[in-house]
Amino acid sequence: MKAMAMDAFRVSLSSAVSSSSQGSGHDDGDALGDVFIWGEGTGDGVLGGGLNRVGSCFGVKMDSSLPKALESAVVLDVQNIACGGRHAALVNKQGEVFSWGEESGGRLGHGVDSDVLHPKLIDALSNMNIELVACGEYHTCAVTLSGDLYTWGDGTYNFGLLGHGNEVSHWVPKRVNGPLEGIHVSSISCGPWHTAVVTSAGQLFTFGDGTFGVLGHGDRKSVSIPREVESLKGLRTVRAACGVWHTAAVVEVMVGNSSSSNCSSGKLFTWGDGDKGRLGHGDKEAKLVPTCVAALVEPNFCRVACGHSLTVALTTSGHVYTMGSPVYGQLGNPQADGKLPNRVEGKLSKSFVEEIACGSYHVAVLTSKTEVYTWGKGANGRLGHGDTDDRNSPSLVEALKDKQVKSIACGTNFTAAICLHKWVSGVDQSMCSGCRLPFNNFKRKRHNCYNCGLVFCHSCSSKKSLKASMAPNPNKPYRVCDNCFNKLRKTFDTDGSSHSSVSRRGSINQGPNEFIDKDEKLDSRSRAQLTRFSSMESFKQSEGRSKRNKKLEFNSSRVSPIPNGSSQWGALNISKSFNPMFGSSKKFFSASVPGSRIVSRATSPISRRPSPPRSTTPTPTLGGLTSPKIVVDDAKRTNDSLSQEVIKLRAQVFAFI
């Protein structure tokens, strides 16, 4: 029962979706990639965090039911994006990785236990030339242009999701070696509890939690290093996607009656938990190895995506098929009952779909006309239609109608799109991008903003700022538009204190339950593999409980549940709020202890040693002894005075540079 309680809690947290990525393989010249996001926690173009953490008892949860431009102080020029449950990551044209959202267990990769409201460069991956990223619920993956795989996170539950051969979490990216050494990775997909890797040679590797046979190795055992799926050896896997407790892949199979007419065609294989018909086999039986979906042997598939109880597949002819639970209308067909795969038509009947993405209970597709259609669960505004209504058939996202959408991605309860815009030369533009008044050659001349690249008149771009994204020298002030000036100033003003409301330092781990006997933990997990937790009713009930228990915040302190030795969720990890006296968080580099029987929590970047108390010894001065109260009061007045001077200096700098 204890093991069941533990896995029930895990399932309740696992409404996260597969996030899969592969290289785009094309260049859009000098077009810039902007990001638009909508859904849970995306209000004001940010993604959760701080007082707006999802589940926070402070403030109001910020959702957006319409696409909003991602807030960033610099032009990111995004090429690839991935979304998890409460965080996201992107790759820019220079191969740099930025991540942001709610920090939990190191999944942001910055080595500090702090939420990040806006995209922040992952320093550990600088100069790595990253091509693509993927986000799970508790971990993140990145693949370099040369095919190396890096993973990080997993510090929340330590379930061995990272593929390093142990259950140690990592707060900064670490390269995955072992069986993948020297093998070129071409695509990656992250579920909440497992990961699937496709190589350029067509091999499929999986690792993570093996419950329901989700890894495809013929058993329910968990694997902490990448292991090739034996039953698909000799075949070429094209794509793979991870759901919560099921996996799907597009595999090339030779078809034809004679050797002269043989050709390969992409077929859909699924395995894992068969509940709700998510595997498409017409029953609810679990499959321990990849099994071809017999009802879909005719179409030629090229892409696949997985939700909580849903599988979505795309054919080379641009048609979309769905299978699984019809709840919330996520199958995209009002008549579909989910017993067998269903082709999505409606407004897509005359469209050629090029890309698909799946959230927990919603679907987004991108057509050849760069139109975005969504359907399924509408809560939190994740469909992008300006409301929270469910939709059982494809609906056009009107707000993106005039955008040149390049790519789409879904998180658990939110959605993102990369939109392209061309640089506009000053000669070609007839009016100011700010005030919209026409230019002339004498009084109203053209000026480029060194941050966003658009063209403005002098009045709309009279200010200069440091750190402009396109400035030849970021340490010298360059002309920027008013909007970018405000963004850069906001970033500059908050740079020193950006973590003050969200950083958790000096954690106090209470009780003896922090250290868990590994044998006991593994035994409880193996027993739990025999239990099913897939019914929607039990999921909803446990989801409600988990939301109350997952994150408790009191007086700016994080209280997060950690599993104890009895697989109950009673022990608390309490982290003190940020004290600005001690500066920024320390960078952290993960390390493992070979042979240790203790589930590592020493990999947290937070020091377990509380700061020493300040001395109350009277301070000697020229006038004798001064009481500590007077010293503190004097220090406070001095700090206040200095703070006022800094504010004045900043105002002068931004007013006159």
N, C-alpha and C positions, 0 to 999 in steps of 0.2 A: 504493500500500500504506500510505503514511503517513496519507493521508486516511481509509482504511478503518480503520486502528488507532484514529484519533481518534474516529470515529463509533461504532466498536464499544464504546469506553469510554463514550461518551455513552449508548448504548442500555443498557449494563449498569447505568447509574445511573438509568434512566428507568422504573423500575417504579412510578413515581408515577402517580396517578390524576387524573382530571378532578375538579376541585372547582368546582361551579357554584352560583350563588346567585341568588335573586330575592327581592323583598320579600314579606313574609308577608301583608300586606294585611288583617290583622285585629288587633283589640285584645283582649287577655285581661283587661281591667279591672285589678283590683289584684292579679292573680296574678303571682308572681315566677317568672322563668325560671332554673332551676339547671342546671348542666352536669354530666353524668356521662361519663367517658371510660374506655376499656379498649383493651388491645392493646399494641403495642410502645412501650416507653419511657414508659408511663403509670403506673408503680408509684407508690404513695402519693399518687395524685391529682395528679401533676405531669406534665410532658412532657419527658423527656430533659434534656440539659444538664449542665454541670459534670462531676463525676466519673462521672455516669451517662450521658454522651453515648453514643449508639448507635455501636458500634465502638470505644469507648474501651478502652485496655488497663489502665485503673484501675478498681477496684471491680467490681461486678456489674451487668450491664444489668438495669434494672428494668422488668418487664412486669407487666401485670395482666390476668388472664383473666376477671375479673368487673367489671362497671361500678363505678367509684368516683367519689365526688363530687369535682369539680375543686377543688383547694385554692386558696383566695383569701382574703386578709385582709379583703376588703370584699364586700358583697352586690352582685353584678354585674347582676342582673335581665336576663338574656341574651335577646335577640330573634332573633339570627342568628349562626350559627357556620360556619366553614369550616376544613377540615383539609388540610394539605399532606403532604410526605414526613416532615419532622422538625419542623414547626412548625404552629401553629394561630392563628386570629384570630377574634374575636367582636365583636358590636355589642350594646351595652346599650340600654335603653329611652330613654336620653337622647341616643342617636345618637353615643355615643363608641366608639372602636375600641380594643380591647386585643389585644395579641399576645404570644406566648410560645413557648418551645421552643429549638431549637438555631439560633444565629445563623450565617448563611453568606451573604456577599455583600450584606447589607443587607435581607434579606427580612423581618426583624421590624419595620423602619421606625423604630427608636429612635435611629438615627444613631450608634450605638456598636457596636463589634465584641464584644459580650458575649452569652452565653447568658442566657436569662430563664426561670426555673423556673416562675413563676406569671404569670397575666395581668397585663400592664403597659400602662398607658395610652399611646397614641401621641400625644405632645404636638402634633405637627405637624398632626393632624386635629381638634384641639379646636375646638369651635364650628362644625364643618363639617356637622353633622347627617347622619351617615352612615346609610344604610339597609341595605346589605348588603356582604359581603366575599367574596372567593374566594382560595384559595391554590393556587399551583403548587408545583413542586419547588424552584424558585429565585427565585420572585417572588410578589408579593401584590398584589391589586387591591381597591379599595373604590369604591362608588358612593354619591353623596349623594342625599338626598331629591329634590333638584332635577335629578338625572340626570347629574351630572358624574362622570367617571371619573378616579380617581387610581391610579397604579401605583408600585411601588418594588421594589428588589432587583436581581437579575440580575448581582450583582458577582462571582459565582463563575466564570462562563464568558463573560460579555459577548456574548451572542448576539442582542441587540436585542429582547428579549422585552417591553419596556415600552411600545412604541408611540410613542416620542418622536422617531423619525426618525434615531436613531443607536444605537450600541452601548455607550453610556456607562451605567454602573450608577448607581443612586440609592439612598442609604442612608436617605433620608426620602421620604415620599410626594410625588409631583409630578403635577399635573393633565395629562391627555392632551388635547391640542388637535388641530390639523390638521383632518382630515375629520370629526371628532366635535364640532367647535366648534358650539355651539348646538343639538346633538342630544341628546335625552333618552335616556339608557341605562336599560333596564329590567332586564336580567339580564346576568350575566358568567360565563364559565367559563375556568378555567386548566388547561392541560396542562403537562407538564414543559417543552415547547419552544415552545408557541404559545398564543394566547389567542383566544377568540371572544366577541363582544359583540353582544347583541340590543338593538335600540332599541324604544321604545314604539310607533313607527310600523311595526314588523315588519321592519326592515332587519337584515341580518347582516353584521358586519364581522369580519375576522380579521387577525391579524398574528403575526409570529414566524418560526420556521424552517419552510420550505416543503417539506421532504423528503417524498417519497411523494405530493405533491400535497395534503397535509393541510390547506392553507389554502383549497382549493376554487376557486382562480383559474385553473384550466386548465393550470397548469405546476407545476414543482417549485422555483420561485424563492422566496427568503425575502423578507419584507416587514417593514420596521421602523416603518411607520406604519399605522394602521387602514385597511383597504381593503375596500370593499363587495364581497360575493360577487355578481358580475354575473348568474350564471345563475338566481339567486333573486329578481332584481328583478321587481316586480309581484306577488310572492307575499308573504304575511305569515309571517315566522318567529316561532314562539311560544317555543321553547326551543332551546338548543344545548349541546353537551357536548364536551369535548376529552379524547381518550385520549392515549396516548403518540404513536402515529403514525397515528391516524385521528380523524375528527370525525363527529358525528351531530347532526341537528337535527330538530325537529318543525315542519313547515311546513303552513300551512292551504292546502288545495286545494279548488277548487269541484267538487262532485260532483252528479250528477243528470242525467237524460235530457232534460229540457226546461227552458227558461229559468224557468218558473214554479216548478219544484221544486228549483232549484239551492240548495245550501247548502254551507257550508265544513266540511271535516273535516280533522283533523290527521293528516298522513302522515309517515312516517319516511324521512328522507334520510340517507345515509351516504357518506363519501368518505375517501380516503387509502389506507393500506396495507390490502390485502384478505387478508393472510395469516391463517391459522387460522379463516377464515370470519367474522371479526369485523364485516364490513360487511353480512352477511346476504343477499348476492346469490347464494349457492350456488356461488361460485367463490373463487379466491384472487387475482384480478386487482385491481390498484390502480385507483382511480377518482380522476381529477384534478378533477372537478367533482361537486357534490351529485347523487346518483342515488337515485331513489325505490326503496325495498325492495319489489319486486314481490310477494313472498310475504306481505306485510302490508298490502295495499291495502284490506282490509275494515275493520279496527279503526280507531277514532278515537283518536289518541294525544295526550297532553297534556304528558308529561315524558320526559326521556331522560338517561341517565348512561353514562359510559364508563370501563372499566378498562384494563388493559394490552392484553389480547387479547379483550376482551369489550364488548358493547353491551347495555344494559338499557333497555327502554322501557315506559312505563306508559300504559294507555288510560284514557279518561274513565269507563269502567265498572269501573275498579279492578283490571284484570287486568295481569299482568306478563309480558313477553316477553323472552327472552334469545337472544343469538347470539354465536358465537365459540368459543374453545377450551373443551373440557369438562374440562380439567385441574383438579384439586382439587375438582371438583363444582360449579364456579361457575355452571353453567347452571341449577342448581336442579332438575334432572330426571335421575334415574339412567339413563334410557334415551336421553337426548339425545346425539347425536354431533357436534353443532355445525355440520353441513353446511347446515342451514336453520334459520330462527328457530323457537324453541320456547316454548310457553306454560308458565309455572310454575304447578303446581297443588299437589298434596300438601296440607299443612296450610293453604295459602292458597286452596284451592278454594272455601271458603265465606266468605272474607274480602274486604273491600273495601280495597284498598291505596290510600293517599293520597299516599305519598311514597316515593321510591327514592333510594338512594345506592350508590356503587361505590368500592371500594378497588382495589388492583392486581389481586387475585385473590379478592376476597370481596364480597358484596352484603348490604345491609341495607335492609329495607323497614318502613314504618310503616303500620298499618291504621287504619281508622276507629274501632276500639275502643281506640286508643292502645297497641296491642301492637307490639312490635318483633320481627321475624323476621330471622335471618341465615343465610347458607350460603356455601360455598366453602372457601377455605384457612383453616385454624384456627391456624396458627403464631403464636406470641406472644400467644395468647389473644384475637385480634382479633374473634372471633365472640361473645365474652361469655358462654360457657357454662361457664366454670370449668375448661376444659381446652384443649388445643392440637390437637384432632382436626379433620380436614376433615369437612365435611358436604355431601352432594350433594342435599339437599332442605331446604326452609325449616324452621328450628327456632326455637321461641319462646325469647326471652331472658327466662328466669324471673326474674332479678334485677330486671327493670324492670316486672314484672307489676302491681305496685300503684302504679306511678308514672303520672302523667298526662303522657305523652310528647307534646311539641308538634312536635319536629323532630329529624331525624337527619342525620349527616354522616359521611363516611368519609375518612380519610387513606390513605396508601399501605398501611400495616400496622396502623392503629388506627382506632377508631370513637368517635363522640361522639353524645350525645343531649341535647336540651334538655327538661327536665321542669318542669312547673308545680306550684307549691304556693300555696294561698291563705293570706293573712294570717289568723291566728287571734286574735280579740279576747280580752282577758283575761276578759271576762264569760262567753264561750262555752266557755272551756277549764276543765275541772274538775281537771286535775292538772298538775304541773310537768313541763315538757319535758325536764328534766334527771334528777331523782331519781324521777319518776313518782308521787310521793306526792300525795294530794288536797289541794286548797286549802280553807281556811275563812276566814271574814270577820274572824277575830280574831287567831289566831296565825300562820297561814300565808297571807300576802297575796300577791297577784299583782304581778309586776314584769316589764316588757318589756325585752328586751335591745336596746340601741340599735345593735347591729351586724347581728344576724340577724332581729330582729323577733319572735322567739318569746317565749312567756310562761314565766317561771320563778318559783320561790320565792326568798325572800331569801337562803337559804343557797347556792343555786346561781347567784346573780347579785349577790354582795356586793361585787364589785370594780368599779372604774371605770377607764376607759382613754381616752386621746386617740385621734383619728382614727377613731372609730366611724362606720360608713357612714351611719347615719341620725341622727347627732347634729346638732342645730340649729347648733352651732358646733364644727367638727372640732378646734379648738385648745383646747377645754375638755374635761375628763374627764367621761364619762357612764357610767352603769351598763351593764355587759355581762355576759353569762353566762361561766361559767368557760372553756368551750371557745373562745369568741371572744376572751376575754382572753389565752389562751395563744397564739392565732394572731396577735393584734395585737402582743403582746410579742415573739414570734419575729420578726415583720416589723420591729419597731422595733430589736431588737438586731442584726439582720443588715443593716439598711438601709445602714449605712456601709461594710460589707464584703461586700455581696452579690455583687459582681463579682470578688472577689479570687481565687476559684478558677476563674473562667471567662473573665475578660477577657484579651484578647490585645493588648498595647500594644507600641509600639516595634518594629514589624516590620522584619526584615532581608531584603530581596529579593536573593537571590544569583544571580550569573551574568548574562550578557548576554541571556538568553532572556526576560526580563521584558517587553521591548518586542517586539511582533509586527507585522511588516509586514501591513497590512490587506489589501492586494491578494493576498498569498500566502495569508492565512487564508481569504479569501472563495473563492479558487480551489480550495483544498483542500476546502472545504465543498461547492462546486458539484460537484466530482468525486465526493464521497462520496454525493451524492444519488442516484447511479445504483446504489448498492450496497444490498442488503437485509441486515438483521441481525435478522430477526424469528423465526428458529427458536428453539424453547424450549431446545434443547440448548446452542447457542452462547450464548444469553442467560444460562443458568445458569452456564456456565463463566466468562464475562466478569464476571458479577455477583460471583462469588467473588473474582476478582482485584481488582475495583474496591473491594470492601469492605476489602481489605487495603491498597489504595493510596490510597483516597479521603481518609482521615483517619488520620494517625499522630500519636500523642501521646507525648511523652517529657519527663519532669520538668516537667509542667504547661505545656509549650509546644505550640502548634498547628503541625503541619507539614502543609500542604495542597498538593496538586498544582496547578500552573498550566500551561496549554499553552504550549509554546515555538514558535518559528517553524517547526519541522519537524513540528508536530502530534504530537509525542511528549510524554509526561507525566513528564519527568525533572526539570525545574526545580522548586525547592522555595521556598515562601514560609514562612519561619520567624518566628513572632511570640513575643516574650518574654512570660513570665508577668507577672502584675500585681505592681507594686511599690506597696504601700499608702502609701509616702512621697509619692507624686505625686497622690493624690486620685483623683477619679472621671474617667472618660473624657470627652474633649472631644466636644461635639456636632458633627455634621458636616453640611454642606450641599453637595450635589453640584453640580458644574459641568462643562460640556463645553467642549472646545476646537474651534471650527469649523475644518473642513478638515484636522484632524490625521490623519496616517496611522498614528498609534500607537494601539493598542488601549488604552483608558484603564484604568489601574489606579491613577491618582492620585486616584480617587474613594474610595479606602479611607479610613476615618476615623482610621487609625493613622498617626502621623507616621513618615516614613521616616528622620528624623534621630535618631540615638541620643542619649540624654541625656548631657550633658557629664560627664566623670568628676569625682568629688569631689576638691577640692584636698587635697593631703597636706602643705601648708605648715603648720608648727607654729603653733598659735593663741596669740597673746600674751595673757597674763593678768596680774593684779596681782602674782602671785608669780613672774613671769618667763615663760618659754616652756613650754607644755605639749605633750607629744607627741600626735599624732593618735590613737594607741591609747587614751590616757587620756581624751581628749575623747569618743571613741566610747563607751567604757565608761560614762562619766558620763551621756552622753545616753541610753544604753540603760537605766541604772538609773532615770533621770528618767522615761522613757517608761513603764517597767514600773510605777513608782509611780503615775503619772497614770492608767494603764489600770486599776489596782486601785481607785483612787478613783472612776473613772467607773462601774465595775461595782457598787460599793457604793451610789452615788447612784441608779443605775437600780433596784436592788433596793428601795431605800427608797421611791422614787417609786411603783413598782407595788404596794408593800405597803400604802401608806397613802392613796393617792388614792381 
